[in-house]
Amino acid sequence: MALEQVLRKHRFTARLAEHDLVKLAALAQEVKFERDQLILLTGQRSRRFYLVRSGSACVEARTPVYTVCVQALGPGEAFGWSSLLSHHDTLFQVRAREATTAICWEGSQLSALCQQDAEFGREFLSRLLALVAGRVKATEARLAEFCGIASRPARATRGEKGANDSTVATCPAAH
């Protein structure tokens, strides 16, 4: 299947203008990863943006003491958003959970395309921000699991109780 067709159906790029799909396809390449292969490493310079096509990957928070899966990604999902930021290191590592195929771009090329075409740039960066927000939400949910919180109440909105009310839970102190 041609990359334009794949992009037309992928959740991240679906409903982009046809001329934008053509531009993206021209810059894209398909890549394959083996099970347990590290794709992105925490602290390394982020260079590529990926759309998962088949298989799955795990976004991991890693320290010298532990590695924790924050979010599992499958077909239709994306990662590598920090590659669009100049000189930014990755915050999470990403590991293939199984044989995985993805479409990837050099972040610098995507960033340049966003700057050259303002309409495309607005749309692409809006989708990218939704991706970042999803990653933050997944991280928050994982932290809540570690704190023993089964489900977190919805955030307070304007006019409701805020962060000091009793609905906001914190992790118990470590002893």
Secondary structure, 3 states (H helix, E strand, C coil): CCHHHHHHHCCCCCCCCHHHHHHHHHHCEEEEECCCCEEECCCCECCEEEEEEECCEEEEEECCCCEEEEEEECCCCEECHHHHCCCCECCCEEEECCCEEEEEEEHHHHHHHHHHCHHHHHHHHHHHHHHHHHHHHHHHHHHHHHCCCCCCCCCCCCCCCCCCCCCCCCCCCCC
